[in-house]
Structures are given as structure tokens and as C-alpha cells.
């Protein structure tokens, strides 16, 4: 994951991302490895580049809204921009060990 934290909000943002879950999996999107890039700007803009477990994810809109809503609640955040990418495509190797254990892959 690429992190550029000009606004000093990285820890709070990651904490909030850990509260967003893919409703189909019992693991948060951060531990799933769905966050590819996190950039904060001193003007309060936060950019998140993320992916989904599958291009046709039926709950994609819900996940994106959850990310935007949770990050917007952070003091100092004025704008949240969430971008979806499928390059590189997500696979299980991107998950944290904790997520792999939770899902029974280890």
C-alpha cells in the first residue's frame, strides 16, 4: 500500500477503515488488502484508491459510501475522494495474516 500522509491523519484513517466491512466477509476492508493507496493533503482532502474482491461486487456502492462517511467524520477531513481500481486485481495474497486466519486460509 502507498501512503502519503501530509495531513498527519494516517492512523485515524486506518482505524476508521478497519470499521468498514465487506458484508459478504467477516473481515474489514483494510485487513482484506482492498486499500491500495491513501493520500492526505494539508487542505483536508483524503484520497483513497481501493479495489473490491470482485469486479461485479453487488455491495460495491455500500462499501464506498461507508468509506466516505466514516472518513468524512474525522476532524480535519474536508473532502474524501474514493477511487476504485482493478489494477492489480485483488487476490487472497493481499490479505493480512489476521484476515487469512479469520477466513480459514492458513
N, CA, C and O atoms as a GROMACS GRO file, in nm:
protein
  424
    1UNK      N    1   0.084  -0.117   0.000
    1UNK     CA    2   0.000   0.000   0.000
    1UNK      C    3   0.088   0.124   0.000
    1UNK      O    4   0.191   0.128   0.068
    2UNK      N    5   0.048   0.223  -0.074
    2UNK     CA    6   0.119   0.351  -0.081
    2UNK      C    7   0.050   0.448   0.015
    2UNK      O    8  -0.072   0.465   0.010
    3UNK      N    9   0.129   0.511   0.101
    3UNK     CA   10   0.074   0.609   0.194
    3UNK      C   11   0.154   0.738   0.182
    3UNK      O   12   0.277   0.736   0.188
    4UNK      N   13   0.083   0.848   0.166
    4UNK     CA   14   0.142   0.981   0.168
    4UNK      C   15   0.056   1.062   0.264
    4UNK      O   16  -0.057   1.098   0.230
    5UNK      N   17   0.107   1.090   0.382
    5UNK     CA   18   0.026   1.146   0.490
    5UNK      C   19   0.064   1.289   0.524
    5UNK      O   20   0.111   1.316   0.634
    6UNK      N   21   0.044   1.380   0.431
    6UNK     CA   22   0.080   1.520   0.454
    6UNK      C   23  -0.002   1.585   0.565
    6UNK      O   24   0.045   1.680   0.628
    7UNK      N   25  -0.122   1.536   0.591
    7UNK     CA   26  -0.208   1.596   0.692
    7UNK      C   27  -0.196   1.531   0.829
    7UNK      O   28  -0.257   1.577   0.925
    8UNK      N   29  -0.116   1.423   0.840
    8UNK     CA   30  -0.098   1.357   0.968
    8UNK      C   31  -0.220   1.283   1.018
    8UNK      O   32  -0.241   1.271   1.139
    9UNK      N   33  -0.301   1.233   0.927
    9UNK     CA   34  -0.426   1.165   0.964
    9UNK      C   35  -0.422   1.014   0.942
    9UNK      O   36  -0.524   0.947   0.960
   10UNK      N   37  -0.309   0.961   0.904
   10UNK     CA   38  -0.298   0.820   0.866
   10UNK      C   39  -0.354   0.725   0.971
   10UNK      O   40  -0.435   0.638   0.938
   11UNK      N   41  -0.313   0.739   1.096
   11UNK     CA   42  -0.356   0.645   1.200
   11UNK      C   43  -0.508   0.647   1.218
   11UNK      O   44  -0.571   0.542   1.228
   12UNK      N   45  -0.565   0.766   1.221
   12UNK     CA   46  -0.711   0.778   1.238
   12UNK      C   47  -0.784   0.721   1.116
   12UNK      O   48  -0.887   0.654   1.132
   13UNK      N   49  -0.732   0.745   0.998
   13UNK     CA   50  -0.796   0.694   0.876
   13UNK      C   51  -0.792   0.541   0.875
   13UNK      O   52  -0.892   0.476   0.846
   14UNK      N   53  -0.678   0.484   0.906
   14UNK     CA   54  -0.666   0.338   0.908
   14UNK      C   55  -0.760   0.279   1.013
   14UNK      O   56  -0.824   0.177   0.989
   15UNK      N   57  -0.767   0.342   1.128
   15UNK     CA   58  -0.858   0.296   1.233
   15UNK      C   59  -1.003   0.294   1.181
   15UNK      O   60  -1.077   0.199   1.205
   16UNK      N   61  -1.041   0.399   1.112
   16UNK     CA   62  -1.177   0.406   1.057
   16UNK      C   63  -1.198   0.304   0.945
   16UNK      O   64  -1.305   0.244   0.936
   17UNK      N   65  -1.097   0.283   0.860
   17UNK     CA   66  -1.111   0.184   0.752
   17UNK      C   67  -1.129   0.044   0.809
   17UNK      O   68  -1.193  -0.041   0.747
   18UNK      N   69  -1.075   0.021   0.926
   18UNK     CA   70  -1.091  -0.110   0.991
   18UNK      C   71  -1.233  -0.131   1.045
   18UNK      O   72  -1.264  -0.239   1.095
   19UNK      N   73  -1.317  -0.029   1.036
   19UNK     CA   74  -1.457  -0.044   1.078
   19UNK      C   75  -1.550  -0.065   0.959
   19UNK      O   76  -1.671  -0.077   0.977
   20UNK      N   77  -1.494  -0.070   0.839
   20UNK     CA   78  -1.574  -0.092   0.718
   20UNK      C   79  -1.556  -0.237   0.675
   20UNK      O   80  -1.444  -0.283   0.652
   21UNK      N   81  -1.667  -0.307   0.664
   21UNK     CA   82  -1.663  -0.449   0.630
   21UNK      C   83  -1.732  -0.475   0.497
   21UNK      O   84  -1.829  -0.408   0.461
   22UNK      N   85  -1.679  -0.571   0.424
   22UNK     CA   86  -1.749  -0.626   0.310
   22UNK      C   87  -1.860  -0.711   0.371
   22UNK      O   88  -1.829  -0.807   0.443
   23UNK      N   89  -1.987  -0.680   0.346
   23UNK     CA   90  -2.095  -0.754   0.412
   23UNK      C   91  -2.093  -0.904   0.384
   23UNK      O   92  -2.157  -0.981   0.457
   24UNK      N   93  -2.022  -0.946   0.282
   24UNK     CA   94  -2.017  -1.088   0.249
   24UNK      C   95  -1.904  -1.161   0.321
   24UNK      O   96  -1.898  -1.284   0.319
   25UNK      N   97  -1.814  -1.086   0.386
   25UNK     CA   98  -1.700  -1.145   0.455
   25UNK      C   99  -1.688  -1.085   0.595
   25UNK      O  100  -1.719  -0.967   0.614
   26UNK      N  101  -1.646  -1.163   0.694
   26UNK     CA  102  -1.637  -1.112   0.830
   26UNK      C  103  -1.504  -1.042   0.860
   26UNK      O  104  -1.454  -1.048   0.973
   27UNK      N  105  -1.446  -0.978   0.760
   27UNK     CA  106  -1.315  -0.912   0.775
   27UNK      C  107  -1.326  -0.771   0.718
   27UNK      O  108  -1.395  -0.749   0.618
   28UNK      N  109  -1.259  -0.676   0.783
   28UNK     CA  110  -1.266  -0.537   0.735
   28UNK      C  111  -1.185  -0.518   0.606
   28UNK      O  112  -1.098  -0.599   0.574
   29UNK      N  113  -1.216  -0.411   0.535
   29UNK     CA  114  -1.155  -0.388   0.403
   29UNK      C  115  -1.006  -0.361   0.411
   29UNK      O  116  -0.933  -0.388   0.315
   30UNK      N  117  -0.959  -0.307   0.525
   30UNK     CA  118  -0.816  -0.280   0.540
   30UNK      C  119  -0.739  -0.412   0.550
   30UNK      O  120  -0.640  -0.431   0.481
   31UNK      N  121  -0.785  -0.501   0.637
   31UNK     CA  122  -0.718  -0.630   0.654
   31UNK      C  123  -0.733  -0.720   0.531
   31UNK      O  124  -0.650  -0.807   0.506
   32UNK      N  125  -0.840  -0.699   0.455
   32UNK     CA  126  -0.857  -0.775   0.331
   32UNK      C  127  -0.756  -0.733   0.224
   32UNK      O  128  -0.736  -0.804   0.126
   33UNK      N  129  -0.693  -0.618   0.244
   33UNK     CA  130  -0.596  -0.570   0.146
   33UNK      C  131  -0.660  -0.496   0.030
   33UNK      O  132  -0.604  -0.489  -0.079
   34UNK      N  133  -0.779  -0.442   0.054
   34UNK     CA  134  -0.850  -0.372  -0.053
   34UNK      C  135  -0.805  -0.227  -0.070
   34UNK      O  136  -0.839  -0.164  -0.170
   35UNK      N  137  -0.728  -0.175   0.025
   35UNK     CA  138  -0.680  -0.036   0.017
   35UNK      C  139  -0.542  -0.038  -0.049
   35UNK      O  140  -0.448  -0.096   0.005
   36UNK      N  141  -0.532   0.024  -0.164
   36UNK     CA  142  -0.405   0.028  -0.239
   36UNK      C  143  -0.327   0.156  -0.213
   36UNK      O  144  -0.204   0.155  -0.212
   37UNK      N  145  -0.398   0.266  -0.193
   37UNK     CA  146  -0.330   0.396  -0.179
   37UNK      C  147  -0.411   0.485  -0.086
   37UNK      O  148  -0.534   0.488  -0.092
   38UNK      N  149  -0.340   0.558  -0.002
   38UNK     CA  150  -0.402   0.650   0.091
   38UNK      C  151  -0.319   0.778   0.090
   38UNK      O  152  -0.201   0.777   0.125
   39UNK      N  153  -0.381   0.887   0.050
   39UNK     CA  154  -0.310   1.015   0.041
   39UNK      C  155  -0.392   1.120   0.116
   39UNK      O  156  -0.511   1.137   0.091
   40UNK      N  157  -0.325   1.191   0.208
   40UNK     CA  158  -0.390   1.303   0.274
   40UNK      C  159  -0.317   1.431   0.235
   40UNK      O  160  -0.195   1.433   0.218
   41UNK      N  161  -0.394   1.535   0.220
   41UNK     CA  162  -0.338   1.667   0.186
   41UNK      C  163  -0.364   1.762   0.302
   41UNK      O  164  -0.461   1.747   0.376
   42UNK      N  165  -0.277   1.860   0.317
   42UNK     CA  166  -0.290   1.955   0.428
   42UNK      C  167  -0.420   2.035   0.421
   42UNK      O  168  -0.463   2.091   0.522
   43UNK      N  169  -0.483   2.042   0.304
   43UNK     CA  170  -0.610   2.114   0.293
   43UNK      C  171  -0.730   2.031   0.341
   43UNK      O  172  -0.843   2.078   0.333
   44UNK      N  173  -0.706   1.908   0.389
   44UNK     CA  174  -0.813   1.825   0.440
   44UNK      C  175  -0.872   1.728   0.340
   44UNK      O  176  -0.972   1.662   0.369
   45UNK      N  177  -0.813   1.720   0.222
   45UNK     CA  178  -0.859   1.626   0.120
   45UNK      C  179  -0.793   1.491   0.144
   45UNK      O  180  -0.672   1.483   0.168
   46UNK      N  181  -0.872   1.386   0.138
   46UNK     CA  182  -0.823   1.249   0.153
   46UNK      C  183  -0.858   1.174   0.025
   46UNK      O  184  -0.972   1.175  -0.021
   47UNK      N  185  -0.758   1.108  -0.031
   47UNK     CA  186  -0.780   1.025  -0.149
   47UNK      C  187  -0.752   0.881  -0.111
   47UNK      O  188  -0.646   0.849  -0.056
   48UNK      N  189  -0.847   0.794  -0.142
   48UNK     CA  190  -0.833   0.651  -0.117
   48UNK      C  191  -0.850   0.580  -0.251
   48UNK      O  192  -0.952   0.593  -0.317
   49UNK      N  193  -0.748   0.504  -0.289
   49UNK     CA  194  -0.759   0.419  -0.407
   49UNK      C  195  -0.772   0.277  -0.354
   49UNK      O  196  -0.687   0.228  -0.279
   50UNK      N  197  -0.879   0.213  -0.394
   50UNK     CA  198  -0.907   0.080  -0.342
   50UNK      C  199  -0.963  -0.010  -0.451
   50UNK      O  200  -0.993   0.034  -0.562
   51UNK      N  201  -0.975  -0.134  -0.416
   51UNK     CA  202  -1.033  -0.231  -0.508
   51UNK      C  203  -1.144  -0.305  -0.435
   51UNK      O  204  -1.175  -0.275  -0.320
   52UNK      N  205  -1.203  -0.398  -0.502
   52UNK     CA  206  -1.305  -0.485  -0.445
   52UNK      C  207  -1.261  -0.628  -0.467
   52UNK      O  208  -1.173  -0.655  -0.548
   53UNK      N  209  -1.322  -0.720  -0.395
   53UNK     CA  210  -1.281  -0.860  -0.409
   53UNK      C  211  -1.319  -0.915  -0.546
   53UNK      O  212  -1.261  -1.014  -0.590
   54UNK      N  213  -1.416  -0.852  -0.612
   54UNK     CA  214  -1.456  -0.895  -0.747
   54UNK      C  215  -1.515  -0.775  -0.821
   54UNK      O  216  -1.582  -0.692  -0.760
   55UNK      N  217  -1.490  -0.765  -0.952
   55UNK     CA  218  -1.542  -0.651  -1.028
   55UNK      C  219  -1.695  -0.637  -1.020
   55UNK      O  220  -1.745  -0.525  -1.024
   56UNK      N  221  -1.767  -0.745  -1.011
   56UNK     CA  222  -1.913  -0.739  -1.006
   56UNK      C  223  -1.968  -0.740  -0.866
   56UNK      O  224  -2.081  -0.784  -0.845
   57UNK      N  225  -1.892  -0.693  -0.769
   57UNK     CA  226  -1.933  -0.694  -0.629
   57UNK      C  227  -2.070  -0.629  -0.612
   57UNK      O  228  -2.086  -0.511  -0.643
   58UNK      N  229  -2.169  -0.704  -0.563
   58UNK     CA  230  -2.304  -0.648  -0.552
   58UNK      C  231  -2.320  -0.542  -0.444
   58UNK      O  232  -2.420  -0.469  -0.443
   59UNK      N  233  -2.225  -0.531  -0.353
   59UNK     CA  234  -2.234  -0.433  -0.245
   59UNK      C  235  -2.130  -0.321  -0.259
   59UNK      O  236  -2.098  -0.254  -0.162
   60UNK      N  237  -2.079  -0.303  -0.378
   60UNK     CA  238  -1.974  -0.203  -0.402
   60UNK      C  239  -2.018  -0.063  -0.357
   60UNK      O  240  -1.943   0.005  -0.288
   61UNK      N  241  -2.138  -0.021  -0.395
   61UNK     CA  242  -2.184   0.112  -0.358
   61UNK      C  243  -2.191   0.130  -0.206
   61UNK      O  244  -2.155   0.235  -0.154
   62UNK      N  245  -2.236   0.028  -0.138
   62UNK     CA  246  -2.247   0.034   0.007
   62UNK      C  247  -2.109   0.049   0.071
   62UNK      O  248  -2.091   0.129   0.164
   63UNK      N  249  -2.012  -0.027   0.023
   63UNK     CA  250  -1.876  -0.018   0.077
   63UNK      C  251  -1.817   0.120   0.053
   63UNK      O  252  -1.759   0.179   0.144
   64UNK      N  253  -1.832   0.172  -0.068
   64UNK     CA  254  -1.779   0.305  -0.100
   64UNK      C  255  -1.844   0.413  -0.015
   64UNK      O  256  -1.776   0.504   0.032
   65UNK      N  257  -1.974   0.404   0.006
   65UNK     CA  258  -2.044   0.502   0.090
   65UNK      C  259  -1.996   0.492   0.234
   65UNK      O  260  -1.979   0.595   0.301
   66UNK      N  261  -1.975   0.370   0.283
   66UNK     CA  262  -1.924   0.353   0.419
   66UNK      C  263  -1.786   0.416   0.436
   66UNK      O  264  -1.761   0.484   0.535
   67UNK      N  265  -1.698   0.395   0.338
   67UNK     CA  266  -1.564   0.455   0.344
   67UNK      C  267  -1.575   0.606   0.348
   67UNK      O  268  -1.515   0.671   0.433
   68UNK      N  269  -1.652   0.662   0.257
   68UNK     CA  270  -1.664   0.808   0.251
   68UNK      C  271  -1.725   0.864   0.379
   68UNK      O  272  -1.677   0.965   0.431
   69UNK      N  273  -1.828   0.802   0.429
   69UNK     CA  274  -1.896   0.850   0.550
   69UNK      C  275  -1.804   0.843   0.672
   69UNK      O  276  -1.794   0.939   0.748
   70UNK      N  277  -1.736   0.732   0.690
   70UNK     CA  278  -1.652   0.714   0.810
   70UNK      C  279  -1.531   0.808   0.807
   70UNK      O  280  -1.491   0.860   0.912
   71UNK      N  281  -1.472   0.829   0.690
   71UNK     CA  282  -1.356   0.918   0.682
   71UNK      C  283  -1.398   1.063   0.691
   71UNK      O  284  -1.323   1.146   0.743
   72UNK      N  285  -1.516   1.097   0.642
   72UNK     CA  286  -1.565   1.235   0.650
   72UNK      C  287  -1.589   1.280   0.793
   72UNK      O  288  -1.587   1.399   0.823
   73UNK      N  289  -1.610   1.184   0.883
   73UNK     CA  290  -1.635   1.216   1.024
   73UNK      C  291  -1.508   1.251   1.101
   73UNK      O  292  -1.516   1.295   1.216
   74UNK      N  293  -1.392   1.233   1.040
   74UNK     CA  294  -1.266   1.262   1.107
   74UNK      C  295  -1.242   1.412   1.110
   74UNK      O  296  -1.256   1.480   1.009
   75UNK      N  297  -1.207   1.463   1.227
   75UNK     CA  298  -1.178   1.606   1.240
   75UNK      C  299  -1.062   1.643   1.149
   75UNK      O  300  -0.958   1.577   1.150
   76UNK      N  301  -1.080   1.746   1.070
   76UNK     CA  302  -0.976   1.791   0.978
   76UNK      C  303  -0.996   1.743   0.835
   76UNK      O  304  -0.932   1.794   0.743
   77UNK      N  305  -1.083   1.645   0.815
   77UNK     CA  306  -1.111   1.596   0.680
   77UNK      C  307  -1.224   1.679   0.621
   77UNK      O  308  -1.333   1.687   0.676
   78UNK      N  309  -1.195   1.741   0.508
   78UNK     CA  310  -1.293   1.827   0.442
   78UNK      C  311  -1.354   1.761   0.318
   78UNK      O  312  -1.468   1.791   0.281
   79UNK      N  313  -1.278   1.672   0.255
   79UNK     CA  314  -1.328   1.606   0.134
   79UNK      C  315  -1.265   1.468   0.125
   79UNK      O  316  -1.146   1.451   0.152
   80UNK      N  317  -1.346   1.369   0.086
   80UNK     CA  318  -1.298   1.233   0.068
   80UNK      C  319  -1.323   1.194  -0.077
   80UNK      O  320  -1.435   1.204  -0.126
   81UNK      N  321  -1.218   1.149  -0.143
   81UNK     CA  322  -1.229   1.101  -0.281
   81UNK      C  323  -1.191   0.953  -0.282
   81UNK      O  324  -1.078   0.916  -0.249
   82UNK      N  325  -1.286   0.870  -0.318
   82UNK     CA  326  -1.262   0.727  -0.323
   82UNK      C  327  -1.262   0.684  -0.470
   82UNK      O  328  -1.357   0.708  -0.543
   83UNK      N  329  -1.153   0.621  -0.510
   83UNK     CA  330  -1.141   0.571  -0.647
   83UNK      C  331  -1.129   0.420  -0.643
   83UNK      O  332  -1.061   0.364  -0.558
   84UNK      N  333  -1.197   0.356  -0.737
   84UNK     CA  334  -1.190   0.210  -0.749
   84UNK      C  335  -1.098   0.176  -0.865
   84UNK      O  336  -1.101   0.239  -0.970
   85UNK      N  337  -1.015   0.075  -0.843
   85UNK     CA  338  -0.929   0.023  -0.949
   85UNK      C  339  -0.928  -0.129  -0.940
   85UNK      O  340  -0.952  -0.188  -0.835
   86UNK      N  341  -0.901  -0.190  -1.051
   86UNK     CA  342  -0.886  -0.336  -1.053
   86UNK      C  343  -0.748  -0.373  -1.107
   86UNK      O  344  -0.726  -0.483  -1.158
   87UNK      N  345  -0.655  -0.277  -1.095
   87UNK     CA  346  -0.518  -0.298  -1.140
   87UNK      C  347  -0.424  -0.265  -1.026
   87UNK      O  348  -0.405  -0.147  -0.996
   88UNK      N  349  -0.365  -0.361  -0.962
   88UNK     CA  350  -0.372  -0.504  -0.994
   88UNK      C  351  -0.500  -0.565  -0.938
   88UNK      O  352  -0.558  -0.513  -0.843
   89UNK      N  353  -0.542  -0.675  -0.997
   89UNK     CA  354  -0.660  -0.742  -0.945
   89UNK      C  355  -0.633  -0.795  -0.804
   89UNK      O  356  -0.522  -0.841  -0.774
   90UNK      N  357  -0.733  -0.789  -0.719
   90UNK     CA  358  -0.719  -0.838  -0.583
   90UNK      C  359  -0.711  -0.990  -0.582
   90UNK      O  360  -0.778  -1.058  -0.661
   91UNK      N  361  -0.629  -1.043  -0.493
   91UNK     CA  362  -0.628  -1.187  -0.469
   91UNK      C  363  -0.600  -1.210  -0.320
   91UNK      O  364  -0.563  -1.117  -0.249
   92UNK      N  365  -0.616  -1.332  -0.275
   92UNK     CA  366  -0.604  -1.364  -0.132
   92UNK      C  367  -0.468  -1.331  -0.073
   92UNK      O  368  -0.457  -1.308   0.048
   93UNK      N  369  -0.365  -1.328  -0.154
   93UNK     CA  370  -0.232  -1.299  -0.101
   93UNK      C  371  -0.220  -1.155  -0.048
   93UNK      O  372  -0.125  -1.123   0.022
   94UNK      N  373  -0.315  -1.069  -0.082
   94UNK     CA  374  -0.312  -0.930  -0.037
   94UNK      C  375  -0.368  -0.913   0.104
   94UNK      O  376  -0.356  -0.806   0.163
   95UNK      N  377  -0.429  -1.017   0.157
   95UNK     CA  378  -0.487  -1.010   0.290
   95UNK      C  379  -0.377  -1.017   0.396
   95UNK      O  380  -0.271  -1.076   0.375
   96UNK      N  381  -0.405  -0.955   0.510
   96UNK     CA  382  -0.314  -0.968   0.624
   96UNK      C  383  -0.322  -1.111   0.677
   96UNK      O  384  -0.416  -1.184   0.647
   97UNK      N  385  -0.222  -1.149   0.756
   97UNK     CA  386  -0.226  -1.282   0.818
   97UNK      C  387  -0.350  -1.298   0.904
   97UNK      O  388  -0.412  -1.404   0.906
   98UNK      N  389  -0.386  -1.191   0.974
   98UNK     CA  390  -0.505  -1.194   1.059
   98UNK      C  391  -0.630  -1.227   0.977
   98UNK      O  392  -0.712  -1.309   1.019
   99UNK      N  393  -0.644  -1.164   0.861
   99UNK     CA  394  -0.760  -1.190   0.774
   99UNK      C  395  -0.757  -1.332   0.721
   99UNK      O  396  -0.861  -1.399   0.714
  100UNK      N  397  -0.639  -1.378   0.682
  100UNK     CA  398  -0.629  -1.515   0.630
  100UNK      C  399  -0.667  -1.617   0.737
  100UNK      O  400  -0.735  -1.715   0.708
  101UNK      N  401  -0.624  -1.593   0.861
  101UNK     CA  402  -0.661  -1.682   0.972
  101UNK      C  403  -0.812  -1.678   0.996
  101UNK      O  404  -0.876  -1.782   1.013
  102UNK      N  405  -0.868  -1.558   0.997
  102UNK     CA  406  -1.011  -1.540   1.021
  102UNK      C  407  -1.095  -1.614   0.917
  102UNK      O  408  -1.201  -1.670   0.949
  103UNK      N  409  -1.048  -1.615   0.793
  103UNK     CA  410  -1.123  -1.680   0.685
  103UNK      C  411  -1.083  -1.825   0.662
  103UNK      O  412  -1.136  -1.891   0.573
  104UNK      N  413  -0.988  -1.875   0.742
  104UNK     CA  414  -0.950  -2.014   0.734
  104UNK      C  415  -0.856  -2.048   0.618
  104UNK      O  416  -0.854  -2.162   0.572
  105UNK      N  417  -0.780  -1.950   0.572
  105UNK     CA  418  -0.685  -1.975   0.462
  105UNK      C  419  -0.547  -2.014   0.511
  105UNK      O  420  -0.459  -2.044   0.430
  106UNK      N  421  -0.525  -2.014   0.643
  106UNK     CA  422  -0.395  -2.051   0.699
  106UNK      C  423  -0.414  -2.165   0.797
  106UNK      O  424  -0.316  -2.212   0.856
   0.00000   0.00000   0.00000
